[in-house]
Amino acid sequence: MKRSNILFIDDQQSARDMFLRLLDPQKYKSIVASGVAAAEEHLRHEAADVVVTDLRMPDIDGLEGLERLHAADPELPVVLITAFGTVETAVEAMKRGAFDFLRKPFDPAELEIVIDRAIAHRQLLRENQRLRSEVARRAATADIICAAPAMSAVMDLIARVAPSDFSVLMLGESGTGKDVFAQRIHQLSSRAQQSFVSINCSAIPEHLLESELFGHEKGAFSGANQAREGFFAEADGGTLFLDEIGDMSLALQPKLLRVLQNGEFYRVGSRRLSKTDVRLVCASNRAIESLVERGQFRQDLYYRINTVRIDLPPLRERTEDIPALVAHFLQRLAAHHPRVPSSVSPTALARLLEYPWPGNVRELEHVIERASLVCDGDTIYPESLPRELRGTASSVPGAMGTVDKVFKDARRDFEFGYFVHLLDRAGHNVQKAADLAGLHRSTLYEKLAALGVPYDHEGGAAGH
């Protein structure tokens, strides 16, 4: 069984010698120090599970020592011991975070009970922290779909970089979820319990962005009727996400660089230096390197924000994720709306997989939201999709591109798409499909065979 480290602080040699004899060496490792400074030096090399300290000492007393020890380790249990204990002193010690308070002379059995409770308390804190970290880790990845190899690589990189304080630059097209991944970096970091603040640099007028970032004093400019803190102050201790940083003006960039270099900034209209401690995550849908080459973005700032670069793939390069994304969006809609379709037909899914998605994941989400509103049943079919997704040029009547084909080929392509859709609507039941089309079953079989449409010869269509 692993022994617990118990650090005892007392300026009296006799007290230290006595303490070394009190505790069972099989259960505890007793360590002694002649004062708070000596204890701090020891703790730099070896951790303690519990500290037991005398209250009255000549250089640094127990209450001040308590504060200094907790500054280094807020969760370290500290037990105070004194021969001059009073109720007032005990209350003050507990207010300052002491785990417990004992009077000299103390019963060795009572001391061991207090130490065991302190050890159990510390173990409970550590377990709670572990559970919180695990919950945060699972929450951070719960709704991120990453079946595609490109996305798995992104998630691996995020998991590696998140625990650090390195600046991160995410590049990707609009709609690829840069804000979602910035939040995941925060949630997986040591700053997860602090603020996550997001600001879109392109959405705020240039003359107001400085004030939004750094704050301003009353009267600093027209309309500044009262002083206010900026986002750097609001995010102190946490994470600040600057989206579309490529749109930040050249005039503002040096002020951002100063914060990244030394954590210092000035409010607009103030001469008093302010400090902040933030982890910066930036994003852009523009190639920052090209902006640097054109003189539209400072090279030194680019190097500062680009400590770790994450390239987010567009949806057209991660089509393996589309079925899971669709299911996720439908499930999320169902939690807030009573009548939401629960699935997408194979033909409609094929349309989703074929579409190039210029708006990426955000566009897919909006398409599913719209389709769920116009759909009458439990399944989304192609007719519930926007016009540009209802079919390819070869399967939609009147679609652009059919005029480039001879009539015979265009007709065959149209019929193939029609019968595939028909079987889909009929639940892959040929008799039902024939009824819907107004055809005899044998005629439909002939059409399917001639066009090469797969179907189940036992009566249903083959699965897609």
N, C-alpha and C positions, 0 to 999 in steps of 0.2 A: 504493500500500500504506500502511495506517495505521501511523504511527510509534508505538513503545512509549515511554511516559513513564518515565524513569529518574531517581529523586531521589537525589542524593548529599549526605551530611551530613558536614561536617568544619569544625572551628573555625579551621583554617589557610587563609588566602586563597590561598596558593600551591597548596595541594592542590586547592582548588575550581577554580582556573584550569586546572590540569593536567587535571582530569577533563573539563572542557568541551572539551578538545582530543582526548581519547582516543577517543570513540565516533563512529561514522559518523553524521553528521547526517541522512542519507537514511533511515536505519534506526531511529534513536533520537532522542528529544527529551530532551536532558540538562538537568536542573534542579538547582540547588545551593542548599544552606541552611547557615547558619553554626552551627546547633545543632538539638537535638531540638525545642525550642519553636518555632523558626522553621519547621521542617519540618511540625509539626502545624498551624501557621497556614496554610501553603501547601496542605496536604491538605484543609483545609476548603473550598477553592475549586476544587481540581483534583486528580483522582485520580492515583495512581502505579501503574505495573505492577510495579515493583521498587524497593526502597530499598537503597542501598549506604551504609553508615555507618561512620565511624571508631569504634574502640572506646574510645580514651582521649580524653576531652574534659573541660574544666574544670567545667562546670555539671552536665550530665546525661550520664553515660557511655553507651556503646553498649548495654550490657546492660539498663540501666534504660529507655533509649530503645526498645529492642526490645519490652519489656513494654508501654510506653505506646502504641506504634504498633499492636501486636496487640490492645490493648484497644479501639481504634477500628476495626480491620479484622483479624480473626483470620487471614484467609487471605492477607494481604499478605506476599510473600516479602521477607525482610530478609537481606542479605549483610553480614557484619561484616568490617572490615579493621583490622589493627593492625600496628605495627612491633614489638610486644612479645608476639607470639603464643607461647603455650605449649600443650601438649596439654591441660592442665587447663582453660585458658580456652576452648579450642575445644569441649571436651566440655560445659562449662557453658553455652556459647552454644547448642549444639545441643539441650541439654535444655530450654532456655527457648524453643525454637521457631525458632532461626535457620535459614535455608535453607542457608547455606554459610558458610565461614570462610576468609579469605585473609590472607596475610602481606604487609606492605610489605618491600621493593618488589615489586610484583606485575607479572606479564607482562600487557600490555594484551590479548593474544590470550586468555589464560587468563580474564581478567575478562569478556571478551565471551562466552566459552563458558558461564561460570557464569550470567551475566545471561540468555542465551538459554534455558538450562535452567530458570531461575526463571520466565521468561515462559511457557514451555511448561507448567510445573507449575501456574501460576495459571490458564491457559486450561483445563487438564484439570479443575481444581477447579470452575471455572465451568460447564463442560459437564456434569460429574457432578451439580452442583446443578440445572442445567436439566433433566436427565433424571429426577432424583428428583422434581422438581416436576411434571413431565409424568406420571410414573408415579402420583404421589399424586392428580393431577387426574383421571386416567382411573379409578383405583381408586375415587375418591370418587363417580363417577357411573356406574360399571360396572353395578351392580345396582339402579339407581333407574329405574323405569319412568315415563316422562313424555311419553307421546304426547298426552295430553289438553292442550288449551290452558292450562287452569288450572295444571297441573303444570309446563308449560314456563315459565310466568311465575314460579312459585316457584323453579325452578332458576336462572333468570336473576338473580333477586334474591339468591339465595345466592351465586352466582358474584361478584356485585358487592360484597357485604358481607363475605365471608369474609376477604379479605386485610387488612381493617381490624381494629382492636381494639374496635370498637363493641359494646356489649351488645346481645343479640338476644332478643326475646320471640317465641316461637312459640305460636300458639293454634290449637287444633283438637280435634275429638272424640277420644275414646280409640280407639287402634288405627290412627291415621292415620300413624304412623311418626315421631313427633316426635324420638325418640331417634336414629333413623337419620339424620335431617337434621341434628341437632346434631353428630353425628360427622362428617358431610360438611363442615360449616362448619369444624370443627377441621382436617380433613385438607387443606382448601384454604387454610389460613391459614399465616402465618409461624411459628406455634407447632406445626406438625404433627409435629416431631421430639420434642416434649415430651409430657407426660402429658395424657390425656383422662380426666377423672374424672366419673362420673355418680352422682347420688344422687336417689332418689325421696322427696320431702318428705312425701308421704302415707303412705309405707310404714314410717316410723320414728316411734315415740312422741314426742310433743311434748317430754317432759322429757329425751329423749336426743338430739334433733336438734341442739341447740346443741353438745354434745360431739362429735358426728359431724362437724359443720362446722368447728369451731375447735380441737378437741382438748381435753385436760384434763391436769391435774397429778395426781400420785399422791395419793390420799386426798381428791380434790375432792368426791367424793360416795360413797355406799355402793356398794361393788363396784369402785371405781376403784383397783385394787391396784397399778397402775403407770401412769406417764405415757404418753400417746400423742398423736401428731400427728393433726390433723383433715384433712378433705378440702381445705381451703384451702391448707394447707401441702403436701399431697401433689400438688396441681395447680399449684404454684408454677411459673411460666414457661409453663404450658399453658392448658388450657380446663377450666372447671368447668361441668357441666350440671346445673341444678336443675330436675328434672321436678316437675310439679304444685306449683309455687311458690304457687299460690293457697291451698293448705292450710297454709301456714306461719303460726304464731301471731303475733298482734300484738306479743307481748312480745319475740319474736326478731327481728322485722323491723328495728328500729333498729340492731341489731348488724350485720345484713347491709348496711344502708345505709352504715354507717361504713366497711366494707371497700371498698365500691364507690367511696366518695368519696376515701379516702386510702390504701387498701391496708393498713390497720392493724386488728388485732384482739387480743383477749386470750383465752388458753386459759381454760377453766373452772377456777377455783381459782388463777389466776395474776395477779400484778400487773405482770408484765413484758410490755411491748408487743411483739407480733410483727408482721412485715410479710410481705406476699405480693404477687405480680404474676400475676393470672389474668385470662383473658378469660371473661366470664360469659355463658352461654346459658341462658335460662329457658324453661319451657314450662308450659302449663296447658290443661286441657279445660274450664275455667270462664271466664266473661266477667269479666276482672279489673276492667273499668270498673264493672260492677255491684257488685263487692265493695268498690270504693273508695267508691261512692255510699252503701253500707250501713255504711260505717265498719269494714269487716272487712279492709281492706288499705290501707296507708299510701299517700297520694297521691304524696309525694315519692319513695318507693321505686318506685312504679309508673312515674313519669317517668324514673327512673334506669335501670330494666331495659328500658324500652321505647324505647331509642334507635332501633332498627330492629325493626319488627313484621312477622312473616311469618304469614299465615293459610293453614293447610293445609286444602285442600278434602276433604270426606268422599268415600268411594269412590263413593257414588251420584251424585256430580257429576263423576266422571271415569271413567265406564264404558268409555271408549275404551281405558283401560289394563288392563282385566280380562283379555282374552286373553293379553297379554304377561306379566302377573303370574302367571297360571296356568302358562304355559310355563316361566317362571322358577322357580316353586316345584317343578314336576315335575323340572326339570333338577337343581335342588339336591338333591332327594330321591334322584334316581338316582345321585348321587355317593356316597351312603352306604348305599343299600339295593339289593340285587341285583334284586328284582322290583318294579318301579314302572311303572305305565302311562305311555306316552309321549305320549298325546293325550287330548283331551276331545271327545266326540261333539258335533255341531252342536246337538242337542236339549238336551244337558246344558249346553252353553255358553249356550244361550238362557235356561235357568233361572238361570244365574249372572248373566247380564246383567239379568234382570228383578228379581232379589232386591234389597231396599233396603239390605242390609249395615249394620245398626246397629253392628256391631263393626268395620266398616271393613276395612282391609287385613289386620289381624291375624286377623279372623274368616275371611276368604277363605283365608288360609294354613292355618288349622286345618281348614277344610272340605276343602281339597285333600289335606292329610295324611291325614285320616280316609278320604276316598274312595279314595286310593291303597292303603290297607290292606285295604279290603273288596272292592276290584275284583279280578276274577279274570283279566281279559285285559289287552290293551295299550291299551284305550280305556276311559275313564270314561263310563258311561251314567247317566241320571237316577236309576236305582234304587240307585246307589252313593252318591248324595248324601243328606244329612240329610233327614228327612221334610218339613221346611218348604221345601226347595228342589226337591223332586221334581216339582213341577208347579204350575201356576196353578190357581185355583179352577175354571176351565173345563175342565181336562184331567185332573184327578185324581179318581177315584171316591171319593165320600164327602167331598170337600174342603169346607171351610166356604165358603158362598156359593152352592153349587149349589141349596140349598133356596129361594133367592130367585128362581129361574127356573122357568118352566113346564117340564113334563117333556120336551116336544118339544125345546126349546132346550137344556136340560141334556144330553139324550142326544146331540144333534148335536155339542155342544162336546166331550163326552167322546170320541165316535168320532173327531172330527178330531184330537184330541191322541193318541189311541191309534194311529191309522194313521201319523201323522207319526213317532211313536216307533218303530213297527214297521218302517217303511222305513229309519229310521236304523240300527236293529239289523241289518237285512238288507244293509247296505252299499249302499243305494239300488238293490237288485236286486229288481224286482217279483215275479219267480217265487219267489225265496227268501222274500220277505215273505209271499206267498200260502201257501207251505208252512208257515211258522211260525204263521200265523193259522188254518191248517186250512181254507182257502178255495180255491175254484178261481180260477185266474188271471183269467178273464173276470169273475168276481164281484168280485174285488178291484178290477179296473179300474173297474167300475161304481160301487163304493163311493167310490173316490178321486175320480171325476168328479162324483158327486152332492154330495160334501162340499167340493169345491173344493181338495183336497189336491194340490199341484203334484207332478208326476212326469214322468219321461222316457218319451215314447211309444215309444221304441225298446226299452224293456224295463226301464229303471232310473228311479229317482226323480230329479226335478230337484234340483240343489244348493240348499242353504239359504243 
